Amino acid sequence: MRTFRSRKHTATLGAVTAVLALALTACNGDETGTKSAGPADNTASVSSSQPSTDATTTDDKKAGAAAQNTGATKTGTSKTGTSGGGSTSGGNTSDSYAYKHPCQSGDLSVRVYPLEGSTTQHVIEVNNTGANSCGLSYFPRVSLGASKASDHSGDITPAVPGGLGGAPAYPVKPKTAAIAVIDLNPAGKGGVTWVDEMNVLADGDHMPNADTQNFELGPDVKVGDPKLGLYRSTVADAVSSMKTAGN
C-alpha cells in the first residue's frame, strides 16, 4: 500500500526547514562578529596608547640627562669662578704699594679708648678694613676742644716727636691697625677742664678736614701739655713714641 504525501505538507516542511537554517546562520554570524569586534577594539586601544607612553618615557630620560649635564656644567663654572675671584680679590699687601696709595677714610675704622692702667692716656686705633695696603701720615691729626663750642680756633693740639724722616708714609696692611697713644696730661696735675672732646683725622697729609671724627672724652677731664706719639704696630711701641713728643 503506497503512502502519499500532499504537496501542501511537503511545501510546509520545506519552508520550516529553510527558516530554521536561516535562523541558525544568523545566530552564528552575530556571535562571530561579537568575538572579533572585542579583541580588535582592545588591540587598537593598547597599540594607540603604548607608543605614546614609550615616547614620553624616552623624552623624559633625554630631558633628565640634559638637566644633569646642565647642572654639572654650572657647578664646574661656579667652582672656577670662585677660585678665580679669590685669586684676584686678595689685594696688594706690600709696603711699596702702600707708599703710593694713601688710605681712604671709607677703608678705615677709627677707635679711641682709655689705655688700661692710665688715667690720662688714650689709644687711637686706626684699622684698615680695605682689601689693599695703604699709607697713613706718620701720626694722626688730633685736637682737643669743647663739643658745644661754635669756634674751635682755640682747640689744643698735642706735641709730637720731632726729627721725622724716612719712608714716605706709614704702611698699614689689610685687617691690621695703626696705633697711636696720646697723653692728655703727662704731668698729672693742673690743666684745663673745659675739654670734653677729641677730634681725630687719621691722615692729616691727604684727607680733607671733613673726614675728621669726634670722640667724647667725658666729664672731669684735665688737659695740660698733651703729647701724641707716632703710629706704631703695638700699644707698647706707641707709648714709647709718645714719650719722645716735644723733643
Secondary structure, DSSP 8 states (H G I E B T S, - for coil): ------HHHHHHHHHHHHHHHHHHHHHHHHHHHHHHHHHHHHHHHHHHHHHHHHHHHHHHHHHHHHHHHHHHHHHHHHHHHHHHHHHHSS----HHHHHHSB--GGGEEEEEEE-TT-SSEEEEEEEE-SSS-EEE-SS-EEEEE-TT-S--TT-B--B---S--SSSSEEE-TT-EEEEEEES-TT-S--BS---EEEEES-TTTS-GGG-EEEE--SS--B-S-EE---BSSHHHHHHHHTTTT-
